[in-house]
């Protein structure tokens, strides 16, 4: 990954700070309803420190308007200061409409202030020139944690395979935020860097991140922060009876793994189990995928990457909640030893599954992992995975689908909304279970039709959750990997979603039980 910026709080005045670029926020000067058809766009409204406009003779908003500035969300306008302030360049980034002006029913869909600051900070970070190494941001006065997260995440670039990566070392001073506490900055920085660690794993090509190597990197990350780790290799999986993981991974020359990570806290009263899908590459197996865009399947271990990063972050933040992650890792390949459509696998715990499609492999390794995770007697279980293309069809590329026990499902969805990671609660209709009836086994891994695919996968996973355990499944097939252009603090490639959702949920469980 690129070198993360050096972050600091500062009580320097914005107009006098010795920096290369000063970042300020703007909002639209008039709503679309108020604007006249023949009138020029209204100058943006400045959202910055008092007195800054005076340094420009009261003309800063007009100058930004001349440069095309309107205050629209994530709009970036650069303005040479010509000595009006100490910084030679001013970068104005749009926050979008004031969130307090939204209709009471929320139909406008505008993000809250924290997410506006996060996205604006990310857009600004992506716009810094190569020569700008000293940055000052006034967005921190609105929300320091959001400004820190947006800046770090927006600055991210995966450069490990660039032969000549130009990676300037930057210092970012958050102005006007000295009274918000150093713990706020350090906590936000830890969270953002954990997301970046997940992004690094997701972006690493599959020839270098196969199951054994993924497990090794997880062990390295865990040991660095004092998280306990256990790794089962193919022999340990066979001895333990993990038929789903072994069945999927048997076609590859690089055998599967099961990684278990534990964060424990002396003050914890609750235990949360996390499970993440770790298919390091998915060809579809014998039911092989089309060649187009198969390279995106390097991201099929996103759930596992995010779970590993989250457990390590929980330890770094010293969250008073016990967390155990169960992370199955396998490569789904076609070969002479690969599992076939028509095979029956005996899963961990004894349930049998008829394989009708080897490209529905994620639910097979997750079934094993969920049963094992439930043996620890957790108070809650959360699983996340790039599980179904149907999630993208239903909710698009930026919104995850959340299924499971209704009350806990809604709690997970609320945690996602609170940190700006899109998620939507979805049902698990009981009538879909009959479509998974198998001719010869306890259950089939797919139905005979294409309807409700995201929900069917959730229904399948429910079969492996122990009775009485509140649980949620987060399908991140679209949001985990951005195949379009960067936006806000989200780069192209691995996004690291839902690390922040899971972390917020763990903090909520630690506080409320």
Secondary structure as the mmCIF struct_conf table of DSSP 4:
data_model
#
loop_
_struct_conf.conf_type_id
_struct_conf.id
_struct_conf.beg_label_comp_id
_struct_conf.beg_label_asym_id
_struct_conf.beg_label_seq_id
_struct_conf.end_label_comp_id
_struct_conf.end_label_asym_id
_struct_conf.end_label_seq_id
HELX_LH_PP_P HELX_LH_PP_P1 UNK A 2 UNK A 5
STRN STRN1 UNK A 6 UNK A 10
TURN_TY1_P TURN_TY1_P1 UNK A 14 UNK A 16
BEND BEND1 UNK A 20 UNK A 20
STRN STRN2 UNK A 21 UNK A 27
BEND BEND2 UNK A 29 UNK A 30
TURN_TY1_P TURN_TY1_P2 UNK A 32 UNK A 34
BEND BEND3 UNK A 35 UNK A 35
TURN_TY1_P TURN_TY1_P3 UNK A 37 UNK A 38
BEND BEND4 UNK A 39 UNK A 39
HELX_LH_PP_P HELX_LH_PP_P2 UNK A 40 UNK A 44
STRN STRN3 UNK A 45 UNK A 47
BEND BEND5 UNK A 48 UNK A 48
TURN_TY1_P TURN_TY1_P4 UNK A 50 UNK A 51
HELX_RH_AL_P HELX_RH_AL_P1 UNK A 52 UNK A 55
TURN_TY1_P TURN_TY1_P5 UNK A 56 UNK A 58
HELX_RH_AL_P HELX_RH_AL_P2 UNK A 60 UNK A 66
TURN_TY1_P TURN_TY1_P6 UNK A 67 UNK A 68
TURN_TY1_P TURN_TY1_P7 UNK A 73 UNK A 74
STRN STRN4 UNK A 76 UNK A 80
TURN_TY1_P TURN_TY1_P8 UNK A 82 UNK A 83
BEND BEND6 UNK A 84 UNK A 88
STRN STRN5 UNK A 89 UNK A 94
BEND BEND7 UNK A 97 UNK A 97
HELX_RH_3T_P HELX_RH_3T_P1 UNK A 99 UNK A 101
BEND BEND8 UNK A 102 UNK A 102
TURN_TY1_P TURN_TY1_P9 UNK A 104 UNK A 105
TURN_TY1_P TURN_TY1_P10 UNK A 107 UNK A 108
HELX_RH_AL_P HELX_RH_AL_P3 UNK A 113 UNK A 127
TURN_TY1_P TURN_TY1_P11 UNK A 130 UNK A 131
STRN STRN6 UNK A 134 UNK A 137
BEND BEND9 UNK A 138 UNK A 138
HELX_RH_3T_P HELX_RH_3T_P2 UNK A 139 UNK A 141
TURN_TY1_P TURN_TY1_P12 UNK A 142 UNK A 142
HELX_RH_AL_P HELX_RH_AL_P4 UNK A 144 UNK A 155
TURN_TY1_P TURN_TY1_P13 UNK A 160 UNK A 161
TURN_TY1_P TURN_TY1_P14 UNK A 163 UNK A 164
STRN STRN7 UNK A 171 UNK A 175
TURN_TY1_P TURN_TY1_P15 UNK A 176 UNK A 176
HELX_RH_3T_P HELX_RH_3T_P3 UNK A 178 UNK A 180
HELX_RH_AL_P HELX_RH_AL_P5 UNK A 182 UNK A 203
BEND BEND10 UNK A 204 UNK A 204
TURN_TY1_P TURN_TY1_P16 UNK A 206 UNK A 208
HELX_RH_AL_P HELX_RH_AL_P6 UNK A 211 UNK A 224
TURN_TY1_P TURN_TY1_P17 UNK A 225 UNK A 226
STRN STRN8 UNK A 228 UNK A 232
HELX_RH_AL_P HELX_RH_AL_P7 UNK A 234 UNK A 240
TURN_TY1_P TURN_TY1_P18 UNK A 241 UNK A 241
HELX_RH_AL_P HELX_RH_AL_P8 UNK A 243 UNK A 249
TURN_TY1_P TURN_TY1_P19 UNK A 250 UNK A 251
BEND BEND11 UNK A 252 UNK A 254
STRN STRN9 UNK A 257 UNK A 263
TURN_TY1_P TURN_TY1_P20 UNK A 266 UNK A 267
STRN STRN10 UNK A 271 UNK A 282
TURN_TY1_P TURN_TY1_P21 UNK A 285 UNK A 286
BEND BEND12 UNK A 287 UNK A 287
HELX_LH_PP_P HELX_LH_PP_P3 UNK A 288 UNK A 290
BEND BEND13 UNK A 291 UNK A 291
TURN_TY1_P TURN_TY1_P22 UNK A 292 UNK A 293
HELX_RH_3T_P HELX_RH_3T_P4 UNK A 294 UNK A 299
TURN_TY1_P TURN_TY1_P23 UNK A 300 UNK A 301
HELX_RH_AL_P HELX_RH_AL_P9 UNK A 302 UNK A 316
TURN_TY1_P TURN_TY1_P24 UNK A 317 UNK A 318
BEND BEND14 UNK A 320 UNK A 321
STRN STRN11 UNK A 322 UNK A 332
BEND BEND15 UNK A 335 UNK A 335
TURN_TY1_P TURN_TY1_P25 UNK A 336 UNK A 337
BEND BEND16 UNK A 338 UNK A 338
TURN_TY1_P TURN_TY1_P26 UNK A 341 UNK A 342
STRN STRN12 UNK A 344 UNK A 346
TURN_TY1_P TURN_TY1_P27 UNK A 348 UNK A 349
BEND BEND17 UNK A 350 UNK A 350
STRN STRN13 UNK A 352 UNK A 354
BEND BEND18 UNK A 356 UNK A 356
TURN_TY1_P TURN_TY1_P28 UNK A 358 UNK A 359
HELX_RH_AL_P HELX_RH_AL_P10 UNK A 362 UNK A 374
TURN_TY1_P TURN_TY1_P29 UNK A 375 UNK A 376
BEND BEND19 UNK A 379 UNK A 379
STRN STRN14 UNK A 380 UNK A 385
HELX_RH_AL_P HELX_RH_AL_P11 UNK A 389 UNK A 395
BEND BEND20 UNK A 397 UNK A 398
STRN STRN15 UNK A 400 UNK A 404
BEND BEND21 UNK A 405 UNK A 405
HELX_RH_AL_P HELX_RH_AL_P12 UNK A 406 UNK A 419
TURN_TY1_P TURN_TY1_P30 UNK A 420 UNK A 420
STRN STRN16 UNK A 423 UNK A 425
HELX_RH_3T_P HELX_RH_3T_P5 UNK A 430 UNK A 436
BEND BEND22 UNK A 439 UNK A 442
STRN STRN17 UNK A 443 UNK A 444
BEND BEND23 UNK A 445 UNK A 446
BEND BEND24 UNK A 448 UNK A 449
TURN_TY1_P TURN_TY1_P31 UNK A 451 UNK A 452
HELX_RH_AL_P HELX_RH_AL_P13 UNK A 453 UNK A 462
TURN_TY1_P TURN_TY1_P32 UNK A 463 UNK A 464
BEND BEND25 UNK A 465 UNK A 465
HELX_LH_PP_P HELX_LH_PP_P4 UNK A 466 UNK A 466
TURN_TY1_P TURN_TY1_P33 UNK A 467 UNK A 468
STRN STRN18 UNK A 470 UNK A 475
TURN_TY1_P TURN_TY1_P34 UNK A 477 UNK A 480
STRN STRN19 UNK A 481 UNK A 482
BEND BEND26 UNK A 484 UNK A 484
STRN STRN20 UNK A 487 UNK A 487
TURN_TY1_P TURN_TY1_P35 UNK A 488 UNK A 489
STRN STRN21 UNK A 490 UNK A 490
BEND BEND27 UNK A 492 UNK A 492
STRN STRN22 UNK A 493 UNK A 494
TURN_TY1_P TURN_TY1_P36 UNK A 497 UNK A 498
HELX_RH_AL_P HELX_RH_AL_P14 UNK A 499 UNK A 512
#
